[in-house]
Amino acid sequence: MIVAAARSGIATTARGGIVVAGDPHGNFSPILRDCAAREPGTLILLGDCELRVPLRQQLAPLFAAGWAVRWILGNKDAETDAVYDRLTVDFPEGDIGGKIIEIAGLPIAGLGGVFKPRIWCPSGNGAEPPSFGTRAEFLASLDPREHWRGGLPLWHRDSIFPEDFARLEQQRFDVLIAHEAPSSHRHGFAAIDRLAEAAKARLIVHGHHHESYAKTLANGIDVRGLAVAETWALEMTTPSRTTRAGVAGRTNVGVEQ
């Protein structure tokens, strides 16, 4: 068990708390075990669920116990129709991608998906222009035969577009839940740093790279990367007028046998 040190402040959590889970990749047993040992709260999945059955069936014990479940898309969640539908069609109300939700007064933003060169792959300084700014622009550029279910091709349902950033950076939130990593990871993107900074965020939690770590960006924003099916109990602190709010958490890494 790893405990990240908290700075000064007053803890604020939802009933039972907020548990963030790293990419399951079909392995939900560690997540189910960890949540079963806690009072019901809110579970947030970082993407790459790779569900073999519908989400509500996979997490039936948690739903029955009173857990709220939220999720963002990972790149593996849009590889086949079946995997995509088991998440997005089965439980669309759980999707927080491109949205801001509030849990116990804590504003949390979701940024699902990944950067793709055909759409937008921001470099370190973010100066390069995207190929497409919006999904509508990209869809209009395609041959109608490339459309899927009347919209974007399946393989671009998990693409990040500049419009996602434009929507979120105009708002304020404390936590950014993302599949892609910020620059704290060697394969991360400084564009995510800038998004979080613009929104006055205090914490970024991400998956995708399957590494468990804690760092602080140059702009002062804390980052938590989670391993496969790793669970982390998020505890945010409310700042006083003279101190910066802090972040703490407890993690359990489970391996399916």
Residue, then its C-alpha position, 0 to 999 in steps of 0.5 A: m500500500i502506498v500513501a501519498a502525503a497530503r498538504s494542509g487542508i480539510a478533507t472532503t469526500a463523497r459517501g464512501g469516497i472516490v475510487v479511481a481504477g487504472d485500465p482494467h483490460g478485462n481484469f475487474s477482479p482487483i477492482l471488485r475486491d477493493c470496492a467490496a471492502r469499502e463503503p459504497g462511493t463513486l468508482i471512476l474507470l480510466g478507460d481500456c475496460e475491454l469488457r467481455v460482458p456489458l458493464r452493468q453485468q461486470l460490475a453488478p455487485l457494485f451497482a447492487a451495493g449502491w456504488a456510482v460508476r463513471w468512466i472515460l474511453g480508452n483506445k482499446d474500448a473502440e477496437t470492436d463493435a462489441v467491446y464499444d457497445r458493452l461500455t457505451v451502449d450498456f451504460p452511457e450515463g456513466d460517461i464523463g468524457g468532455k464533461i464536468i461532474e461534481i462529487a461531494g462538491l469536488p468538480i471533476a473533468g473527464l478527458g477520454g481517448v487518445f491523440k491520433p496523428r490524423i486528427w491532432c498530435p500536439s508537440g511539446n509547445g503545442a504550436e502545430p495546427p491540428s488537422f481537424g478542430t471538431r468532429a463535424e469537420f472530420l466527418a465532413s471530410l470522409d467518404p460516407r462509406e467510412h461513416w459508422r452508425g451515421g457518425l464517426p468511424l469506430w476507430h475514431r470514436d476514441s480520438i481527442f479533438p481540439e474541441d474537447f480542450a476548448r470546451l474544458e479549458q473554459q471551465r473550472f475543475d479540481v481534478l482531471i481524469a484522463h486516459e492520456a498522460p501529461s508531461s510527467h510521463r515520458h510518453g505524455f503530452a504538455a498540452i494536458d498540463r496546459l489544459a489542467e492549468a487553464a482550468k485551475a486543476r490541482l490533480i491529474v489522474h491518468g491511465h494508458h501507460h500502466e505505470s503507478y507513480a506520483k509526481t508534480l508538474a512544473n506548474g504545481i499540479d499533482v499527477r497520479g498514474l495508475a497501473v493495470a486495474e490498480t485502485w486509488a482512493l482519492e482524497m482532495t483537500t480544500p485550501s485555506r486562504t493561505t495554503r495550496a490544497g493538497v492531494a492524498g490517496r491510498t492505492n491497492v494493486g491487485v493481480e488477477q490469478 
